[in-house]
Structure formats: structure tokens, C-alpha cells
Amino acid sequence: MNLPSVILAILIIVFACWLVTSGLPQIAEIAAANVPAVAWTETPHPGWIATTTPTRVSI
């Protein structure tokens, strides 16, 4: 491996670690702040469940 590709690989690894440790919680916080509190207390739309959960919910 030549030096530029090694540096690029290190930068990608560092970015991935940052994304997992601080990026994703920040994004989740921003998303949660933008969603009204009613959406968490009341039963959400079946389509909304299907898109947000990895397993498809059939109602």
C-alpha cells in the first residue's frame, strides 16, 4: 500500500469511529427534538412503524 491510501484508510476509520460515538447520538437527538411528543405517546401510523423499524410490522 502506498502512503496516500494508508492516510485515507486511517481517516475513514477515524470518521467511522466519530460517527458511531458522537455523530449518531447527535443526529438522533436532533431527530427526536423535531418529532412532536405526541408521536411517541400515541400509536403511530402502521406505515411509520414499517419504515422506522428493521422488521416489517403487518397490521
PQR file of N, CA, C, O and H, with PARSE charges and radii, in Angstrom:
ATOM      1  N   MET A   1       0.850  -1.208   0.000 -0.4000 1.5000
ATOM      2  CA  MET A   1       0.000   0.000   0.000 -0.0000 2.0000
ATOM      3  C   MET A   1       0.881   1.251   0.000  0.5500 1.7000
ATOM      4  O   MET A   1       1.881   1.327   0.713 -0.5500 1.4000
ATOM      5  N   ASN A   2       0.488   2.211  -0.804 -0.4000 1.5000
ATOM      6  CA  ASN A   2       1.238   3.471  -0.806 -0.0000 2.0000
ATOM      7  C   ASN A   2       0.690   4.411   0.264  0.5500 1.7000
ATOM      8  O   ASN A   2      -0.399   4.202   0.798 -0.5500 1.4000
ATOM      9  H   ASN A   2      -0.325   2.149  -1.383  0.4000 1.0000
ATOM     10  N   LEU A   3       1.456   5.434   0.560 -0.4000 1.5000
ATOM     11  CA  LEU A   3       1.145   6.326   1.686 -0.0000 2.0000
ATOM     12  C   LEU A   3      -0.211   7.022   1.578  0.5500 1.7000
ATOM     13  O   LEU A   3      -0.945   7.032   2.566 -0.5500 1.4000
ATOM     14  H   LEU A   3       2.341   5.604   0.126  0.4000 1.0000
ATOM     15  N   PRO A   4      -0.587   7.605   0.437 -0.5600 1.5000
ATOM     16  CA  PRO A   4      -1.902   8.275   0.379  0.2800 2.0000
ATOM     17  C   PRO A   4      -3.078   7.360   0.715  0.5500 1.7000
ATOM     18  O   PRO A   4      -4.022   7.787   1.380 -0.5500 1.4000
ATOM     19  N   SER A   5      -3.032   6.115   0.266 -0.4000 1.5000
ATOM     20  CA  SER A   5      -4.146   5.212   0.553 -0.0000 2.0000
ATOM     21  C   SER A   5      -4.170   4.809   2.027  0.5500 1.7000
ATOM     22  O   SER A   5      -5.241   4.565   2.583 -0.5500 1.4000
ATOM     23  H   SER A   5      -2.265   5.768  -0.274  0.4000 1.0000
ATOM     24  N   VAL A   6      -3.003   4.737   2.661 -0.4000 1.5000
ATOM     25  CA  VAL A   6      -2.933   4.434   4.095 -0.0000 2.0000
ATOM     26  C   VAL A   6      -3.544   5.585   4.895  0.5500 1.7000
ATOM     27  O   VAL A   6      -4.317   5.367   5.828 -0.5500 1.4000
ATOM     28  H   VAL A   6      -2.133   4.935   2.209  0.4000 1.0000
ATOM     29  N   ILE A   7      -3.182   6.816   4.515 -0.4000 1.5000
ATOM     30  CA  ILE A   7      -3.723   8.004   5.197 -0.0000 2.0000
ATOM     31  C   ILE A   7      -5.237   8.056   5.006  0.5500 1.7000
ATOM     32  O   ILE A   7      -5.975   8.341   5.950 -0.5500 1.4000
ATOM     33  H   ILE A   7      -2.554   6.993   3.757  0.4000 1.0000
ATOM     34  N   LEU A   8      -5.697   7.783   3.794 -0.4000 1.5000
ATOM     35  CA  LEU A   8      -7.133   7.792   3.513 -0.0000 2.0000
ATOM     36  C   LEU A   8      -7.862   6.738   4.348  0.5500 1.7000
ATOM     37  O   LEU A   8      -8.934   7.007   4.891 -0.5500 1.4000
ATOM     38  H   LEU A   8      -5.098   7.551   3.027  0.4000 1.0000
ATOM     39  N   ALA A   9      -7.288   5.551   4.449 -0.4000 1.5000
ATOM     40  CA  ALA A   9      -7.898   4.475   5.240 -0.0000 2.0000
ATOM     41  C   ALA A   9      -8.001   4.872   6.716  0.5500 1.7000
ATOM     42  O   ALA A   9      -9.017   4.612   7.361 -0.5500 1.4000
ATOM     43  H   ALA A   9      -6.417   5.332   4.008  0.4000 1.0000
ATOM     44  N   ILE A  10      -6.954   5.498   7.243 -0.4000 1.5000
ATOM     45  CA  ILE A  10      -6.954   5.948   8.643 -0.0000 2.0000
ATOM     46  C   ILE A  10      -8.039   7.004   8.851  0.5500 1.7000
ATOM     47  O   ILE A  10      -8.761   6.969   9.847 -0.5500 1.4000
ATOM     48  H   ILE A  10      -6.129   5.709   6.719  0.4000 1.0000
ATOM     49  N   LEU A  11      -8.151   7.942   7.910 -0.4000 1.5000
ATOM     50  CA  LEU A  11      -9.169   8.989   8.018 -0.0000 2.0000
ATOM     51  C   LEU A  11     -10.579   8.399   7.992  0.5500 1.7000
ATOM     52  O   LEU A  11     -11.455   8.847   8.732 -0.5500 1.4000
ATOM     53  H   LEU A  11      -7.564   7.971   7.100  0.4000 1.0000
ATOM     54  N   ILE A  12     -10.795   7.407   7.150 -0.4000 1.5000
ATOM     55  CA  ILE A  12     -12.110   6.763   7.075 -0.0000 2.0000
ATOM     56  C   ILE A  12     -12.438   6.054   8.385  0.5500 1.7000
ATOM     57  O   ILE A  12     -13.570   6.121   8.864 -0.5500 1.4000
ATOM     58  H   ILE A  12     -10.083   7.043   6.549  0.4000 1.0000
ATOM     59  N   ILE A  13     -11.450   5.374   8.964 -0.4000 1.5000
ATOM     60  CA  ILE A  13     -11.650   4.672  10.241 -0.0000 2.0000
ATOM     61  C   ILE A  13     -11.970   5.670  11.358  0.5500 1.7000
ATOM     62  O   ILE A  13     -12.871   5.444  12.166 -0.5500 1.4000
ATOM     63  H   ILE A  13     -10.531   5.319   8.574  0.4000 1.0000
ATOM     64  N   VAL A  14     -11.217   6.778  11.392 -0.4000 1.5000
ATOM     65  CA  VAL A  14     -11.445   7.813  12.410 -0.0000 2.0000
ATOM     66  C   VAL A  14     -12.838   8.410  12.248  0.5500 1.7000
ATOM     67  O   VAL A  14     -13.544   8.622  13.234 -0.5500 1.4000
ATOM     68  H   VAL A  14     -10.485   6.961  10.737  0.4000 1.0000
ATOM     69  N   PHE A  15     -13.237   8.683  11.001 -0.4000 1.5000
ATOM     70  CA  PHE A  15     -14.561   9.249  10.749 -0.0000 2.0000
ATOM     71  C   PHE A  15     -15.658   8.273  11.175  0.5500 1.7000
ATOM     72  O   PHE A  15     -16.660   8.677  11.764 -0.5500 1.4000
ATOM     73  H   PHE A  15     -12.664   8.511  10.200  0.4000 1.0000
ATOM     74  N   ALA A  16     -15.462   6.991  10.874 -0.4000 1.5000
ATOM     75  CA  ALA A  16     -16.448   5.981  11.252 -0.0000 2.0000
ATOM     76  C   ALA A  16     -16.588   5.894  12.775  0.5500 1.7000
ATOM     77  O   ALA A  16     -17.697   5.784  13.299 -0.5500 1.4000
ATOM     78  H   ALA A  16     -14.648   6.664  10.395  0.4000 1.0000
ATOM     79  N   CYS A  17     -15.458   5.944  13.475 -0.4000 1.5000
ATOM     80  CA  CYS A  17     -15.488   5.917  14.942 -0.0000 2.0000
ATOM     81  C   CYS A  17     -16.192   7.143  15.500  0.5500 1.7000
ATOM     82  O   CYS A  17     -16.959   7.038  16.457 -0.5500 1.4000
ATOM     83  H   CYS A  17     -14.558   6.033  13.049  0.4000 1.0000
ATOM     84  N   TRP A  18     -15.934   8.315  14.906 -0.4000 1.5000
ATOM     85  CA  TRP A  18     -16.591   9.544  15.353 -0.0000 2.0000
ATOM     86  C   TRP A  18     -18.087   9.449  15.133  0.5500 1.7000
ATOM     87  O   TRP A  18     -18.881   9.857  15.981 -0.5500 1.4000
ATOM     88  H   TRP A  18     -15.311   8.401  14.129  0.4000 1.0000
ATOM     89  N   LEU A  19     -18.466   8.900  13.973 -0.4000 1.5000
ATOM     90  CA  LEU A  19     -19.880   8.792  13.631 -0.0000 2.0000
ATOM     91  C   LEU A  19     -20.611   7.924  14.644  0.5500 1.7000
ATOM     92  O   LEU A  19     -21.723   8.252  15.056 -0.5500 1.4000
ATOM     93  H   LEU A  19     -17.821   8.569  13.284  0.4000 1.0000
ATOM     94  N   VAL A  20     -19.992   6.819  15.046 -0.4000 1.5000
ATOM     95  CA  VAL A  20     -20.623   5.900  16.000 -0.0000 2.0000
ATOM     96  C   VAL A  20     -20.682   6.514  17.393  0.5500 1.7000
ATOM     97  O   VAL A  20     -21.696   6.394  18.081 -0.5500 1.4000
ATOM     98  H   VAL A  20     -19.088   6.553  14.711  0.4000 1.0000
ATOM     99  N   THR A  21     -19.605   7.171  17.813 -0.4000 1.5000
ATOM    100  CA  THR A  21     -19.540   7.667  19.195 -0.0000 2.0000
ATOM    101  C   THR A  21     -20.292   8.975  19.404  0.5500 1.7000
ATOM    102  O   THR A  21     -21.014   9.108  20.392 -0.5500 1.4000
ATOM    103  H   THR A  21     -18.781   7.269  17.254  0.4000 1.0000
ATOM    104  N   SER A  22     -20.147   9.943  18.505 -0.4000 1.5000
ATOM    105  CA  SER A  22     -20.783  11.239  18.737 -0.0000 2.0000
ATOM    106  C   SER A  22     -21.723  11.677  17.632  0.5500 1.7000
ATOM    107  O   SER A  22     -22.660  12.431  17.896 -0.5500 1.4000
ATOM    108  H   SER A  22     -19.560   9.835  17.702  0.4000 1.0000
ATOM    109  N   GLY A  23     -21.508  11.234  16.417 -0.4000 1.5000
ATOM    110  CA  GLY A  23     -22.340  11.669  15.297 -0.0000 2.0000
ATOM    111  C   GLY A  23     -23.753  11.133  15.369  0.5500 1.7000
ATOM    112  O   GLY A  23     -24.713  11.893  15.247 -0.5500 1.4000
ATOM    113  H   GLY A  23     -20.747  10.622  16.204  0.4000 1.0000
ATOM    114  N   LEU A  24     -23.891   9.821  15.567 -0.4000 1.5000
ATOM    115  CA  LEU A  24     -25.214   9.203  15.568 -0.0000 2.0000
ATOM    116  C   LEU A  24     -26.094   9.671  16.730  0.5500 1.7000
ATOM    117  O   LEU A  24     -27.264   9.982  16.504 -0.5500 1.4000
ATOM    118  H   LEU A  24     -23.111   9.204  15.666  0.4000 1.0000
ATOM    119  N   PRO A  25     -25.581   9.735  17.962 -0.5600 1.5000
ATOM    120  CA  PRO A  25     -26.426  10.256  19.050  0.2800 2.0000
ATOM    121  C   PRO A  25     -26.891  11.693  18.800  0.5500 1.7000
ATOM    122  O   PRO A  25     -28.019  12.051  19.139 -0.5500 1.4000
ATOM    123  N   GLN A  26     -26.016  12.519  18.202 -0.4000 1.5000
ATOM    124  CA  GLN A  26     -26.396  13.901  17.892 -0.0000 2.0000
ATOM    125  C   GLN A  26     -27.522  13.923  16.876  0.5500 1.7000
ATOM    126  O   GLN A  26     -28.499  14.653  17.041 -0.5500 1.4000
ATOM    127  H   GLN A  26     -25.099  12.229  17.927  0.4000 1.0000
ATOM    128  N   ILE A  27     -27.389  13.121  15.818 -0.4000 1.5000
ATOM    129  CA  ILE A  27     -28.414  13.052  14.781 -0.0000 2.0000
ATOM    130  C   ILE A  27     -29.725  12.551  15.380  0.5500 1.7000
ATOM    131  O   ILE A  27     -30.798  13.059  15.055 -0.5500 1.4000
ATOM    132  H   ILE A  27     -26.595  12.528  15.684  0.4000 1.0000
ATOM    133  N   ALA A  28     -29.633  11.544  16.263 -0.4000 1.5000
ATOM    134  CA  ALA A  28     -30.825  11.002  16.907 -0.0000 2.0000
ATOM    135  C   ALA A  28     -31.489  12.041  17.805  0.5500 1.7000
ATOM    136  O   ALA A  28     -32.716  12.128  17.864 -0.5500 1.4000
ATOM    137  H   ALA A  28     -28.761  11.130  16.527  0.4000 1.0000
ATOM    138  N   GLU A  29     -30.665  12.833  18.507 -0.4000 1.5000
ATOM    139  CA  GLU A  29     -31.208  13.888  19.369 -0.0000 2.0000
ATOM    140  C   GLU A  29     -31.946  14.934  18.556  0.5500 1.7000
ATOM    141  O   GLU A  29     -33.042  15.361  18.921 -0.5500 1.4000
ATOM    142  H   GLU A  29     -29.669  12.762  18.459  0.4000 1.0000
ATOM    143  N   ILE A  30     -31.336  15.347  17.446 -0.4000 1.5000
ATOM    144  CA  ILE A  30     -31.952  16.357  16.582 -0.0000 2.0000
ATOM    145  C   ILE A  30     -33.265  15.820  16.013  0.5500 1.7000
ATOM    146  O   ILE A  30     -34.270  16.530  15.971 -0.5500 1.4000
ATOM    147  H   ILE A  30     -30.446  15.001  17.150  0.4000 1.0000
ATOM    148  N   ALA A  31     -33.245  14.557  15.577 -0.4000 1.5000
ATOM    149  CA  ALA A  31     -34.455  13.944  15.023 -0.0000 2.0000
ATOM    150  C   ALA A  31     -35.552  13.845  16.086  0.5500 1.7000
ATOM    151  O   ALA A  31     -36.719  14.109  15.800 -0.5500 1.4000
ATOM    152  H   ALA A  31     -32.429  13.980  15.612  0.4000 1.0000
ATOM    153  N   ALA A  32     -35.176  13.464  17.313 -0.4000 1.5000
ATOM    154  CA  ALA A  32     -36.149  13.339  18.396 -0.0000 2.0000
ATOM    155  C   ALA A  32     -36.727  14.697  18.777  0.5500 1.7000
ATOM    156  O   ALA A  32     -37.899  14.799  19.142 -0.5500 1.4000
ATOM    157  H   ALA A  32     -34.227  13.250  17.545  0.4000 1.0000
ATOM    158  N   ALA A  33     -35.903  15.737  18.693 -0.4000 1.5000
ATOM    159  CA  ALA A  33     -36.371  17.082  19.030 -0.0000 2.0000
ATOM    160  C   ALA A  33     -37.369  17.595  17.992  0.5500 1.7000
ATOM    161  O   ALA A  33     -38.268  18.369  18.318 -0.5500 1.4000
ATOM    162  H   ALA A  33     -34.951  15.654  18.397  0.4000 1.0000
ATOM    163  N   ASN A  34     -37.207  17.158  16.741 -0.4000 1.5000
ATOM    164  CA  ASN A  34     -38.092  17.629  15.677 -0.0000 2.0000
ATOM    165  C   ASN A  34     -39.404  16.858  15.623  0.5500 1.7000
ATOM    166  O   ASN A  34     -40.387  17.337  15.058 -0.5500 1.4000
ATOM    167  H   ASN A  34     -36.476  16.529  16.476  0.4000 1.0000
ATOM    168  N   VAL A  35     -39.420  15.659  16.211 -0.4000 1.5000
ATOM    169  CA  VAL A  35     -40.647  14.856  16.227 -0.0000 2.0000
ATOM    170  C   VAL A  35     -41.499  15.299  17.415  0.5500 1.7000
ATOM    171  O   VAL A  35     -40.997  15.369  18.537 -0.5500 1.4000
ATOM    172  H   VAL A  35     -38.621  15.270  16.670  0.4000 1.0000
ATOM    173  N   PRO A  36     -42.772  15.599  17.188 -0.5600 1.5000
ATOM    174  CA  PRO A  36     -43.627  16.008  18.313  0.2800 2.0000
ATOM    175  C   PRO A  36     -43.748  14.906  19.365  0.5500 1.7000
ATOM    176  O   PRO A  36     -43.658  13.721  19.046 -0.5500 1.4000
ATOM    177  N   ALA A  37     -43.952  15.306  20.616 -0.4000 1.5000
ATOM    178  CA  ALA A  37     -44.042  14.342  21.719 -0.0000 2.0000
ATOM    179  C   ALA A  37     -45.244  13.420  21.560  0.5500 1.7000
ATOM    180  O   ALA A  37     -45.252  12.309  22.089 -0.5500 1.4000
ATOM    181  H   ALA A  37     -44.025  16.269  20.875  0.4000 1.0000
ATOM    182  N   VAL A  38     -46.253  13.876  20.834 -0.4000 1.5000
ATOM    183  CA  VAL A  38     -47.467  13.078  20.628 -0.0000 2.0000
ATOM    184  C   VAL A  38     -47.139  11.788  19.876  0.5500 1.7000
ATOM    185  O   VAL A  38     -47.746  10.746  20.125 -0.5500 1.4000
ATOM    186  H   VAL A  38     -46.246  14.778  20.403  0.4000 1.0000
ATOM    187  N   ALA A  39     -46.180  11.863  18.962 -0.4000 1.5000
ATOM    188  CA  ALA A  39     -45.831  10.693  18.145 -0.0000 2.0000
ATOM    189  C   ALA A  39     -45.290   9.551  19.004  0.5500 1.7000
ATOM    190  O   ALA A  39     -45.427   8.382  18.643 -0.5500 1.4000
ATOM    191  H   ALA A  39     -45.687  12.710  18.760  0.4000 1.0000
ATOM    192  N   TRP A  40     -44.676   9.888  20.138 -0.4000 1.5000
ATOM    193  CA  TRP A  40     -44.113   8.839  20.997 -0.0000 2.0000
ATOM    194  C   TRP A  40     -45.157   8.269  21.955  0.5500 1.7000
ATOM    195  O   TRP A  40     -45.044   7.115  22.366 -0.5500 1.4000
ATOM    196  H   TRP A  40     -44.565  10.838  20.431  0.4000 1.0000
ATOM    197  N   THR A  41     -46.172   9.056  22.317 -0.4000 1.5000
ATOM    198  CA  THR A  41     -47.155   8.592  23.296 -0.0000 2.0000
ATOM    199  C   THR A  41     -48.315   7.866  22.624  0.5500 1.7000
ATOM    200  O   THR A  41     -48.779   6.845  23.130 -0.5500 1.4000
ATOM    201  H   THR A  41     -46.264   9.994  21.983  0.4000 1.0000
ATOM    202  N   GLU A  42     -48.788   8.379  21.495 -0.4000 1.5000
ATOM    203  CA  GLU A  42     -49.900   7.745  20.796 -0.0000 2.0000
ATOM    204  C   GLU A  42     -49.376   6.666  19.859  0.5500 1.7000
ATOM    205  O   GLU A  42     -48.187   6.622  19.544 -0.5500 1.4000
ATOM    206  H   GLU A  42     -48.411   9.209  21.083  0.4000 1.0000
ATOM    207  N   THR A  43     -50.281   5.796  19.418 -0.4000 1.5000
ATOM    208  CA  THR A  43     -49.893   4.726  18.495 -0.0000 2.0000
ATOM    209  C   THR A  43     -49.587   5.345  17.141  0.5500 1.7000
ATOM    210  O   THR A  43     -50.448   5.994  16.546 -0.5500 1.4000
ATOM    211  H   THR A  43     -51.247   5.831  19.674  0.4000 1.0000
ATOM    212  N   PRO A  44     -48.362   5.149  16.647 -0.5600 1.5000
ATOM    213  CA  PRO A  44     -48.010   5.735  15.362  0.2800 2.0000
ATOM    214  C   PRO A  44     -48.680   5.026  14.188  0.5500 1.7000
ATOM    215  O   PRO A  44     -49.243   3.942  14.346 -0.5500 1.4000
ATOM    216  N   HIS A  45     -48.615   5.631  13.039 -0.4000 1.5000
ATOM    217  CA  HIS A  45     -49.196   5.077  11.826 -0.0000 2.0000
ATOM    218  C   HIS A  45     -48.472   3.779  11.459  0.5500 1.7000
ATOM    219  O   HIS A  45     -47.249   3.708  11.585 -0.5500 1.4000
ATOM    220  H   HIS A  45     -48.158   6.512  12.911  0.4000 1.0000
ATOM    221  N   PRO A  46     -49.206   2.744  11.003 -0.5600 1.5000
ATOM    222  CA  PRO A  46     -48.564   1.466  10.639  0.2800 2.0000
ATOM    223  C   PRO A  46     -47.436   1.636   9.608  0.5500 1.7000
ATOM    224  O   PRO A  46     -46.419   0.947   9.680 -0.5500 1.4000
ATOM    225  N   GLY A  47     -47.620   2.549   8.660 -0.4000 1.5000
ATOM    226  CA  GLY A  47     -46.585   2.800   7.664 -0.0000 2.0000
ATOM    227  C   GLY A  47     -45.334   3.367   8.295  0.5500 1.7000
ATOM    228  O   GLY A  47     -44.218   3.070   7.868 -0.5500 1.4000
ATOM    229  H   GLY A  47     -48.446   3.110   8.602  0.4000 1.0000
ATOM    230  N   TRP A  48     -45.530   4.196   9.331 -0.4000 1.5000
ATOM    231  CA  TRP A  48     -44.406   4.802  10.034 -0.0000 2.0000
ATOM    232  C   TRP A  48     -43.610   3.727  10.774  0.5500 1.7000
ATOM    233  O   TRP A  48     -42.381   3.779  10.813 -0.5500 1.4000
ATOM    234  H   TRP A  48     -46.436   4.437   9.678  0.4000 1.0000
ATOM    235  N   ILE A  49     -44.310   2.753  11.360 -0.4000 1.5000
ATOM    236  CA  ILE A  49     -43.639   1.647  12.062 -0.0000 2.0000
ATOM    237  C   ILE A  49     -42.811   0.837  11.059  0.5500 1.7000
ATOM    238  O   ILE A  49     -41.671   0.465  11.340 -0.5500 1.4000
ATOM    239  H   ILE A  49     -45.309   2.710  11.328  0.4000 1.0000
ATOM    240  N   ALA A  50     -43.390   0.572   9.902 -0.4000 1.5000
ATOM    241  CA  ALA A  50     -42.722  -0.259   8.904 -0.0000 2.0000
ATOM    242  C   ALA A  50     -41.442   0.412   8.387  0.5500 1.7000
ATOM    243  O   ALA A  50     -40.467  -0.265   8.061 -0.5500 1.4000
ATOM    244  H   ALA A  50     -44.315   0.874   9.673  0.4000 1.0000
ATOM    245  N   THR A  51     -41.458   1.742   8.316 -0.4000 1.5000
ATOM    246  CA  THR A  51     -40.284   2.423   7.769 -0.0000 2.0000
ATOM    247  C   THR A  51     -39.207   2.642   8.818  0.5500 1.7000
ATOM    248  O   THR A  51     -38.029   2.703   8.469 -0.5500 1.4000
ATOM    249  H   THR A  51     -42.251   2.292   8.581  0.4000 1.0000
ATOM    250  N   THR A  52     -39.568   2.762  10.098 -0.4000 1.5000
ATOM    251  CA  THR A  52     -38.570   3.069  11.125 -0.0000 2.0000
ATOM    252  C   THR A  52     -37.997   1.830  11.791  0.5500 1.7000
ATOM    253  O   THR A  52     -36.890   1.886  12.327 -0.5500 1.4000
ATOM    254  H   THR A  52     -40.526   2.712  10.382  0.4000 1.0000
ATOM    255  N   THR A  53     -38.710   0.718  11.776 -0.4000 1.5000
ATOM    256  CA  THR A  53     -38.181  -0.492  12.405 -0.0000 2.0000
ATOM    257  C   THR A  53     -37.599  -1.417  11.338  0.5500 1.7000
ATOM    258  O   THR A  53     -38.130  -1.497  10.231 -0.5500 1.4000
ATOM    259  H   THR A  53     -39.609   0.672  11.341  0.4000 1.0000
ATOM    260  N   PRO A  54     -36.511  -2.115  11.664 -0.5600 1.5000
ATOM    261  CA  PRO A  54     -35.901  -3.006  10.685  0.2800 2.0000
ATOM    262  C   PRO A  54     -36.792  -4.184  10.297  0.5500 1.7000
ATOM    263  O   PRO A  54     -36.749  -4.659   9.162 -0.5500 1.4000
ATOM    264  N   THR A  55     -37.596  -4.647  11.245 -0.4000 1.5000
ATOM    265  CA  THR A  55     -38.513  -5.749  10.935 -0.0000 2.0000
ATOM    266  C   THR A  55     -39.857  -5.171  10.505  0.5500 1.7000
ATOM    267  O   THR A  55     -40.375  -4.260  11.151 -0.5500 1.4000
ATOM    268  H   THR A  55     -37.631  -4.261  12.167  0.4000 1.0000
ATOM    269  N   ARG A  56     -40.406  -5.678   9.450 -0.4000 1.5000
ATOM    270  CA  ARG A  56     -41.668  -5.158   8.913 -0.0000 2.0000
ATOM    271  C   ARG A  56     -42.830  -5.568   9.828  0.5500 1.7000
ATOM    272  O   ARG A  56     -42.975  -6.737  10.188 -0.5500 1.4000
ATOM    273  H   ARG A  56     -39.985  -6.417   8.925  0.4000 1.0000
ATOM    274  N   VAL A  57     -43.641  -4.588  10.188 -0.4000 1.5000
ATOM    275  CA  VAL A  57     -44.787  -4.841  11.052 -0.0000 2.0000
ATOM    276  C   VAL A  57     -46.034  -4.874  10.186  0.5500 1.7000
ATOM    277  O   VAL A  57     -46.311  -3.924   9.453 -0.5500 1.4000
ATOM    278  H   VAL A  57     -43.523  -3.639   9.895  0.4000 1.0000
ATOM    279  N   SER A  58     -46.781  -5.955  10.267 -0.4000 1.5000
ATOM    280  CA  SER A  58     -48.013  -6.052   9.478 -0.0000 2.0000
ATOM    281  C   SER A  58     -49.207  -5.901  10.410  0.5500 1.7000
ATOM    282  O   SER A  58     -49.398  -6.692  11.334 -0.5500 1.4000
ATOM    283  H   SER A  58     -46.556  -6.727  10.862  0.4000 1.0000
ATOM    284  N   ILE A  59     -49.999  -4.882  10.153 -0.4000 1.5000
ATOM    285  CA  ILE A  59     -51.187  -4.626  10.994 -0.0000 2.0000
ATOM    286  C   ILE A  59     -52.421  -4.710  10.100  0.5500 1.7000
ATOM    287  O   ILE A  59     -53.542  -4.532  10.577 -0.5500 1.4000
ATOM    288  H   ILE A  59     -49.844  -4.239   9.402  0.4000 1.0000
TER
END
